[in-house]
Amino acid sequence: MAYTTIDNPELYFQTKLYSGNNGTQSITLDGSENMRPDWVWIKPRNGSDGHVLTDSVRGALKRLRTEGNNAEDTLSGSLSSFDSDGFTVGNAGEVNSSSYNFVSWNWLAGGSASSNSDGSITSSVSANTTAGFSIVTVADIGTTDFTFGHGLGVAPSWVLAKSRDGGKWNNYFKVLGANYTIQLDQTSAKISNSTMWQNTHPTSSVVSANGNQLDNNESYVFYCFAEKKGYSKFGSYTGNANTDGPYIYTGFSPAWVMVKATDATKSWYIWDNKRSTSGSNLVDDQLLANTTDTEFDGSNIDMLSNGFKFRSSGSGEQGSGTNYIYMAFAESPFVSSGGIPTTAR
């Protein structure tokens, strides 16, 4: 069996940097092949405006923000279209101020959504089974236990849930167990809650949840991720507060990494392979998913050919004895489907 079915991760995930111009501009991705993104996450690197998240299922102008529990809103002049190899932005300062440099993280789902009746309530699903990513919307989650279809064909390891009407960003994360949630917009540790996910891990067809424990009678979007060998990995590690920090095997050279302490009050830290320009494996430019803070030089992580390793002792990312979860997507697989190994930068 081949090591991976994804030889070119740029077909499914890419980071793109651009400078704002106060007008309208088409942003073309840098990958060797075209990719029309379905989920675009934008943040000014040198500005304190917030995160802007849009997707092709909810609609291009429909904004969500990870730094708070705000409801979805329509941001005029924001991302106006998902294009054949990128996206177009208007004159909204949050995505195109001439004073700012921006980073965008771009994922491919399945294009237009289809109705899915696998669960107890009907969902609209845009699924990419190759990359293990789907965008799911539900019109009304009700007040009691429910299930919804995710369209991936395998059980997701990470489900990111957000009320479109306002409410916290709750996460199901496999390694934490189905009796916990952890919130993307907060610094708090994992929260014991045996009801939110019905103390039931997702199956190959549905995710279980409880309307009252999320935000009852509201419309929801769920971003669902299943691990794909050589492309994505969602796991845990324990920090040691040492410059010779923990090494995390992913099976690929990472393009994007996000980490969060699960038993301590810490932020959500994000690194990628484009914002640090030293030319080495070391990446230290960080952004925080739960704040509007500008980019800063923080802890170094070594993005290796088959994982990443911490080279700094920052307590936010690897405090001594602190447990963390991580989410990572690939720049290139450790070994291609043809048996060819990759190298770090």
C-alpha positions in Angstrom: 0.0 0.0 0.0 1.3 3.5 -0.9 2.6 5.6 2.0 0.2 8.4 1.0 -2.4 9.2 -1.6 -1.6 12.9 -1.5 1.7 13.6 -3.3 1.0 17.3 -3.7 -0.6 18.8 -0.5 -0.8 22.2 -2.3 -3.9 20.8 -4.1 -5.7 20.9 -0.8 -4.0 23.5 1.5 -1.9 26.6 0.8 -0.7 29.6 2.7 -0.7 32.8 0.7 0.8 36.2 1.8 -0.2 39.5 0.2 -0.2 43.2 0.7 -3.4 45.3 0.8 -4.2 48.0 -1.7 -7.4 49.7 -0.4 -9.2 48.7 -3.6 -10.1 45.4 -5.2 -7.6 42.7 -6.0 -7.4 39.1 -7.0 -5.1 37.0 -4.9 -3.5 34.1 -6.8 -2.1 31.2 -4.8 1.5 30.3 -5.2 1.2 26.5 -5.6 2.4 24.6 -8.7 -1.2 23.6 -9.5 -4.4 25.6 -9.3 -6.6 25.3 -6.2 -10.0 26.9 -5.7 -10.3 27.3 -1.9 -13.6 26.6 -0.1 -12.4 27.9 3.3 -10.3 31.0 3.6 -8.9 32.4 6.9 -7.3 35.8 6.7 -5.4 37.8 9.3 -3.5 41.1 9.0 0.1 40.4 10.1 1.0 44.0 11.2 -2.5 45.2 12.1 -4.8 44.6 15.1 -7.9 44.0 13.0 -9.3 40.5 13.7 -9.4 37.2 11.9 -11.8 36.9 8.9 -13.1 33.4 8.1 -15.3 32.8 5.1 -16.3 29.7 3.2 -18.1 28.7 0.0 -21.0 27.1 1.8 -22.1 30.1 3.9 -21.1 32.6 1.2 -18.0 34.7 0.4 -19.0 37.8 2.3 -20.2 36.0 5.4 -17.6 36.6 8.1 -16.8 34.7 11.3 -14.1 35.7 13.7 -12.0 33.4 15.9 -11.1 36.0 18.5 -14.6 36.2 19.9 -18.1 34.8 20.1 -19.6 37.2 17.6 -22.4 36.2 15.2 -21.8 35.8 11.5 -22.1 39.1 9.7 -21.8 40.4 6.2 -18.6 42.3 5.7 -19.0 44.6 2.7 -15.8 44.8 0.7 -14.5 41.6 2.1 -13.7 38.4 0.2 -16.1 38.6 -2.7 -15.4 35.4 -4.6 -13.6 32.1 -4.5 -11.6 31.9 -7.7 -10.0 29.1 -9.8 -6.7 29.6 -8.1 -7.3 31.9 -5.2 -9.9 34.6 -4.2 -10.8 38.2 -4.7 -11.0 40.8 -1.9 -12.7 44.2 -1.9 -11.8 47.4 0.0 -12.6 46.3 3.5 -9.6 47.2 5.7 -9.8 43.8 7.5 -8.7 42.1 4.3 -7.2 44.7 2.1 -5.9 47.8 3.9 -2.9 49.3 2.2 -1.3 49.7 5.6 -1.3 46.0 6.2 0.4 42.8 5.1 -1.8 39.8 5.2 -1.7 36.0 5.6 -4.4 33.8 4.2 -4.8 30.1 4.9 -6.7 28.2 2.3 -8.3 24.8 2.3 -10.1 22.9 -0.4 -13.4 21.1 0.5 -15.8 19.8 -2.1 -17.2 22.9 -3.8 -21.0 23.4 -3.8 -22.8 21.8 -0.8 -25.2 18.9 -1.1 -28.0 17.9 1.2 -27.0 15.1 3.6 -29.6 13.0 5.6 -27.3 10.6 7.3 -28.0 12.2 10.7 -31.1 12.9 12.7 -31.2 16.4 11.2 -30.4 17.3 7.6 -27.1 19.0 6.9 -25.6 20.8 3.9 -22.2 19.3 3.2 -19.2 20.2 1.0 -16.8 17.3 1.5 -13.4 16.4 0.1 -12.9 12.7 1.0 -9.3 12.7 -0.4 -8.1 15.5 1.9 -10.4 14.6 4.8 -12.1 17.9 5.1 -15.8 18.9 5.0 -17.8 22.1 5.7 -21.2 21.4 7.2 -24.0 23.7 7.9 -27.2 23.0 9.9 -30.2 25.3 9.9 -31.4 24.6 13.4 -29.7 22.3 15.9 -32.6 22.2 18.2 -32.3 21.8 22.0 -31.7 18.0 22.5 -29.3 15.3 21.3 -28.9 15.2 17.5 -26.5 13.8 14.9 -25.5 15.3 11.5 -23.8 13.8 8.5 -20.3 15.0 7.7 -19.7 13.4 4.3 -16.1 12.2 4.9 -16.7 8.4 4.8 -14.3 8.1 7.8 -14.5 9.4 11.3 -13.2 12.9 11.8 -10.5 13.5 14.5 -11.2 17.2 14.8 -14.6 19.0 14.6 -14.6 22.8 14.9 -18.2 24.1 15.7 -19.5 27.7 15.6 -23.0 29.1 15.9 -23.7 31.5 13.1 -26.0 33.4 15.5 -23.3 34.0 18.1 -21.5 31.7 20.6 -18.2 30.2 21.5 -16.1 28.1 19.1 -16.3 24.5 20.6 -13.9 21.8 19.5 -14.3 18.0 19.5 -10.8 16.6 19.5 -10.3 12.9 19.4 -7.3 12.7 21.7 -9.1 14.6 24.4 -12.0 12.2 24.3 -15.7 12.8 23.6 -16.4 14.0 27.1 -14.4 17.2 26.6 -14.6 20.4 24.6 -12.0 23.2 24.2 -12.8 26.6 22.8 -10.9 28.3 20.0 -11.9 31.9 21.0 -10.8 31.3 24.7 -7.5 30.7 26.5 -9.1 28.3 29.0 -8.1 24.7 29.4 -10.2 21.8 28.1 -13.7 21.7 29.7 -15.2 18.5 31.0 -18.6 18.1 29.3 -20.0 14.6 28.8 -23.2 16.0 27.1 -21.9 18.3 24.3 -20.7 15.5 22.1 -23.0 12.9 23.8 -19.8 11.3 25.1 -19.7 9.6 21.7 -16.9 9.8 19.2 -17.9 10.6 15.6 -18.5 7.7 13.2 -17.7 7.3 9.5 -21.0 9.0 8.7 -22.2 11.2 11.6 -21.1 13.5 14.5 -23.2 13.4 17.7 -23.9 16.6 19.6 -26.4 18.3 22.0 -28.2 21.4 21.0 -28.6 22.7 24.6 -24.9 22.4 25.3 -23.9 24.1 22.1 -26.3 27.0 21.4 -29.8 25.7 21.2 -32.1 26.5 18.3 -29.4 28.2 16.3 -27.8 27.7 12.9 -24.4 26.2 12.9 -21.3 25.6 10.8 -19.0 22.7 11.5 -15.5 22.2 10.0 -14.7 18.5 10.1 -11.2 17.0 9.6 -10.1 13.4 9.3 -6.5 12.5 9.4 -4.9 11.6 6.1 -1.4 10.0 6.1 1.2 12.3 4.7 -1.1 15.3 4.7 -2.8 16.0 8.1 -2.2 15.0 11.7 -4.1 15.9 14.9 -2.5 14.8 18.1 -1.0 15.7 21.5 2.4 16.2 23.2 3.8 17.2 26.6 6.1 20.2 26.9 9.5 20.3 28.7 10.3 24.0 28.9 13.7 23.3 27.2 15.3 24.6 24.1 15.7 20.9 23.2 12.0 20.6 23.1 9.7 17.8 22.2 9.7 16.3 18.7 6.3 15.6 17.2 6.2 13.1 14.3 3.6 13.9 11.7 4.7 11.9 8.7 5.2 15.0 6.6 7.0 18.4 6.4 4.5 20.8 8.0 3.1 23.8 6.2 0.8 24.9 9.1 0.8 24.1 12.8 -1.6 25.3 15.5 -1.2 24.3 19.2 -3.1 24.8 22.4 -2.4 23.8 26.0 -5.2 21.6 27.3 -4.5 21.8 31.1 -3.4 25.4 31.3 -4.7 28.9 30.4 -2.8 29.6 27.2 -3.6 31.0 23.7 -3.8 29.2 20.4 -0.5 29.6 18.6 -0.2 29.4 14.8 2.9 29.0 12.6 3.2 28.4 8.9 5.9 27.8 6.2 5.6 31.2 4.5 5.8 34.0 7.1 9.4 33.2 8.3 11.9 34.0 5.6 15.2 32.9 7.1 15.4 30.1 4.6 16.0 27.5 7.3 13.8 25.0 9.0 13.3 27.3 12.0 10.0 29.2 12.1 9.3 31.8 14.8 6.6 34.2 13.4 3.5 33.5 15.3 -0.2 34.6 15.3 -2.8 33.9 17.9 -6.2 32.5 16.8 -8.0 33.9 19.9 -6.8 37.5 19.8 -6.4 40.4 17.3 -2.7 40.7 18.2 -0.2 41.4 15.4 2.3 38.9 14.3 5.3 38.5 16.7 8.6 36.6 17.0 8.0 33.9 19.5 9.1 30.3 20.1 11.1 28.6 17.4 9.8 25.4 15.9 11.9 23.3 13.5 9.8 22.2 10.6 11.4 19.0 9.6 10.9 16.5 6.8 8.7 14.3 9.0 7.4 16.5 11.8 8.3 19.5 13.9 10.4 20.1 17.0 10.4 22.9 19.5 13.7 24.9 19.8 12.5 27.4 22.5 11.2 27.1 26.0 8.0 29.3 25.7 5.4 28.3 28.3 2.6 29.0 25.8 3.7 26.3 23.5 5.7 23.8 25.6 5.6 24.6 29.3 7.2 22.0 31.6 4.8 19.1 32.1 1.9 20.9 30.3 -0.1 18.9 27.8 -1.0 20.3 24.4 -3.0 19.4 21.3 -1.8 20.2 17.8 -3.3 20.4 14.3 -0.9 20.2 11.3 -1.1 20.2 7.5 1.6 19.2 5.1 3.9 21.0 2.7 5.1 17.7 1.4 4.7 14.0 2.6 7.6 12.3 4.3 7.5 9.7 1.5 5.6 10.0 -1.8 3.2 7.4 -3.1 6.1 6.3 -5.3 8.5 5.8 -2.3 10.5 9.0 -2.8 11.5 10.7 0.5 11.2 14.4 1.1 13.7 16.7 2.7 13.3 19.7 5.0 14.0 23.2 3.7 
